[in-house]
Amino acid sequence: MATHDMKLLAEWSYDRAPLHRGYTRKYLVIDLGDGNGEYSHAIHDIDEDMIGTYTGGRGFGLKILWDAVTPESRWNSPENALVISGGPICGITQYPGTGKTYTVFLSPLTDQTYNSNAGGYFGPYLKASGFDALAVTGKAPEDVVVSIDGDEGKIRIYAAPTEERNAYDVTETLHDRFAEDEDDKVSISVVSAGRAAEHSYWGALNVSFYDPRRQVARLKQAGRGGGGTVLRDKGILALVVRKRGFTGTENAPADLAALQKVGTKLHREIRNNDDVQCIMRTTGTTHLNKIMNDYDILPVNNFKFGRSEAIGAITPEEYKKHFTQGYADGCWYVCSMACAKTVDGFELRTGPDRGKKVTVDGPEYETAASLGPNVGIFDPLWTIEANYYADHYALDTISLGTGLAFVCECYELRLLTKEHTNGLELRFGAGDQLMELIHRMMDGRDEFAAAVGKGIRKMKDIFAERYGAGREIMEQIGMEGQGLEVSQYRCQESVAQWGGYFLTLKGPQHDEAWVIFMDMVNKQIPTFEDKAEALFYFPNFRLWFPLVGVCKLPWNDVEPEDNRIRYKGIEAAKVPEHVQNYLDIYEAVTGTPLSKEDMILQSERVYNYERIFNYRMGKGTRKEHNIPDRALGPVFPDEWNVRKEYFEKKLEEAGISGEGLTVEEKISRLQAHRRGEWEKLVDAVYARRGWDRNGVPTKETVERLGLDSPEVLDLLEPYWRSGRRA
């Protein structure tokens, strides 16, 4: 290793806890101090009560964060912990998609808890190094690298060895520094951010894995919520974990043969079905571009429209031309889903790396849509370049695209001018201008670029106060909830997906519930009670993945051939055979049998704990579950007129006569009707989740889930006694 010339600031030895049935039962806390250079660490036990209540991964992260912060803590408070954890299944290699890394922190965007996941090798290597979770608190007086060496049993803090701050440069440097030779680079995983994270609340975390075939360190992102902003606020250049000789059996599972049996079965399904179902192995998730366009779900021009005649330029067939084929592109060992598609030898046309040929990870669907049609651009080469720089600078591509789309619409509505934007003409489709803004956001080089990076919710305040922009219009078109930008599915015509986005724990992120097709296309959940049931089951089922450390995609992106024959409606959407797979691998790893009901109970417990946590931080009530007009339906006549007959029919179905009304009046009536439907949905979902009408878990729910600790009861009792609406 070439770390001998790195300035060592602190070093501790530890005895590596053995992994047994998915757990080490230890977590590590590193405190960077209060800027005085006094670093410390502590290793804590994880007891059976903690496992029983929080399971692992995101659950452990929330518990550790709860213990670290107070109700007065904010994202940039020293005590805010950046917690990284995998889960009991994380790190196996017998089943696809089991290398996930989960991060938990207080978010600069939402001012409450946030969690984000990434592929890459950090989560599995951390576990194999002896820790079920890592938490970093405090703030360093200089940029530091925190290193965990699972082979040597050493925890070290170094002064940053390079002036570079952007992700690809930092990652490459640290793989070189910490590896003994080229072959050893695969034993390293790095968590880093980038220069934009120092100025923007959209700071992403980049998690590395080394690709020996390409001989490059590749990056996957825990992009959402501002985790990279928290990392850089603490003065952390990077977190590094090193673990050699990984075999995939480090979890010491209870029944290795059972793991192999279940995994072999799914590998076969993926091999046989992917080419006819989702073509993930050749196009990644960009196959969704055309599907979403076909159903008016693709976001175009800040979610104004759901389709475009220009779709032919960004079909999966077009992206396939750019993705390197013939590689098993998994972000963890032996993942046959292999959706981590890559553009190799891409020559950059702009920015500080202009002319350089690089490897670009992605784009995935969310990036292809957000930095594509949502900003009015239908050019894969532009999107690939924007993808590269967003990762390099550490900008969450979803928030970035949705935020830029908001800026474009504000500009076209003349709420912003070239004087405000420092000379940029930020119209939809203005690729050169938008790319320049991305580069300006890297270093917050001007007031406007810095303002954009604070996110849509704070942009609305800044644009109104500094530039006199109309707040009412911005509230209508600003696609955010709880301070988080909406991810890339246009939900106007799906009442259930309103809830899937805007009745979430952390804001409108698609990983909690994606029920558009079930609701809008297949008409499987017609009543509010049906929708509420879907918005109870799927958020809880999906939460189970970050508890145990697995990827969602192998669940339903490839199905058994007979799934839609054997099962109907919501049952088919659950993919019961794959649910059973997860129950089987959980038992095979932990030795503990798990029923479908127990699985949901594990998740429901953590789901409600996170809701209570947000209440503790001054959030977590009904008023936080806001929805913008643009998410409910048309706002302006051009949106109405592009589907005039469709919206006239929707008005009629709502029992509203449009005779004699202007288009503006029709839009107003439809909006009012849909907002009433929204309130009915909120009531139905809260009731099904065991919350009161203000969105607070009831005492009965808290007791049923075993969350009735004295601390929780003391927090909620005053609310329950008064029955107030906060």
Buried (B, 14 or more C-beta within 10 A) or exposed (E): BEBEEBEEBBEBEBEBBEBBBBBBBBBBBBBBBEEEBEBEBEBBEBEEEBBEBBBBBBBBBBBBBBEBBEEEBEBEBBBBBBBBBBBBBBBBBBBBBBBBBBBBBBBBBBBBBBBBBBBBBBBBBBBBBBBBBBBBBBBBBEBBBBBBBBEBBBBBBBBBBBEBBBBBBBBBBBBBBBBEEEEBBBBBBBBBBBBBBBBBBBBBBBBBBBBEEBEBBBBBBBBBBBBBBBBBBBBBBBBBBBBBEBEBBBBEBBBBEBBBBBBEBBBEBBEEBBEEBBBBBBBBBBBBBBBBBEBBBBBBBBBBBBBBEBBEBBBBBBBBEBBBEEBEBBBBBBBBBBBBBBBBEBEBEBBEBEEEEBBBBBBBBBBBBBBBBBBBBBBBEBBBBBBBBBBBBBBBBBBBBBBBBBBBBBBBBEBBEEEBBBEBEBBBBBBEBBBBBBBBBBBBEBEBBBBBBBBBBBBBEBBBEEBEBBBEBBBBBBBBBBBBBBBBBBBBBBBBBBBBBBBBBBBBBBBBBBBBBBBBEEEBBEEBEBBBBBBBBBBBBBBBBBBBBBBBBBBBBBBBEEBEEEBEEBEBBBBBBBBEBBBBBBBBBBEEEBEBEEBBBBBBBBBBBBBBBBBBBEBBBBEBBBBBBBBBBBBBBEBBEBBEEEBBEBBEEBEBEBEEBEBEEBBEBBBEBBEEBBEEBBBBBBBBBBBBEBBBBBBEBBEBBEBBEEEBBEBBEEBBEEEEEB
